Amino acid sequence: MTSRPRRSLERTLEGELGRFVFDEPYRESYIDLRLSISRDDLLKEPVMQHAECSVSPGRRFEKICTIVDSLGRQPSKLIPILQAVQDEYRYLPEEVLTYVAVSLGLSPSKVYGVATFYSHFALEPKGRHVVRLCDGTACHVRESLPILDALRSALGLSETKKTTSDMAVTVETVACLGACGLAPVVVVDDVVHGAMTPAKAVELVERIVRAEKESQA
């Protein structure tokens, strides 16, 4: 019986972070997040070969290659890899999710599912300073919402616009920060600030932004 010749497709992914090319065995069920596909197709789990970190010189995808190689090309390393990528770029670009999926031999739909399941991950760019306001039961009862309103007013933000135009500050809410005894709580760049008021929160953020501008002067 004559074996069917192996066919492959040269895949090119291009986005904000750069461009990379890799070969992938031909499969009609191949999933590419950048293609228009049906929901049923998205739920399929195709088997993909690992992508090689061959990136054009000067492309910023080279950093992604370094992260993947340093942490290991294993599916069990998915979350640490996504964390490291987000630490580097402050969010997870769509083309990077696809690249990571191919590198680990996973389907893009699975990687995308992990990235959207955990609230820690962001699919849109965040500011240099991230302000997280707790809106859990304890903080909500102690009037965390007026703090949120004050921050949005001071920074020109809204429910749909969470990051300032200069990419300095992102303000977001979380279900619970686990510091109920300090309610209401605001976390700025992973530093917890308890017993906050609208005035205190605004002053805190303005001080951080002002210090950053002074350091760059």
HUQUI-V523267 format. One record per helix or strand of 3 or more residues. SS is the DSSP state (a for helix, b for strand). FROM is the first residue (numbers start at 1). LEN is the number of residues. If there is no record, write none. Layout:
{{SS FROM LEN} {SS FROM LEN}}
//
This chain:
{{b 8 8} {b 18 8} {a 39 4} {a 61 11} {a 75 15} {a 94 11} {a 108 10} {b 129 6} {a 137 5} {a 145 11} {b 169 6} {a 180 3} {b 186 3} {b 191 3} {a 198 19}}
//
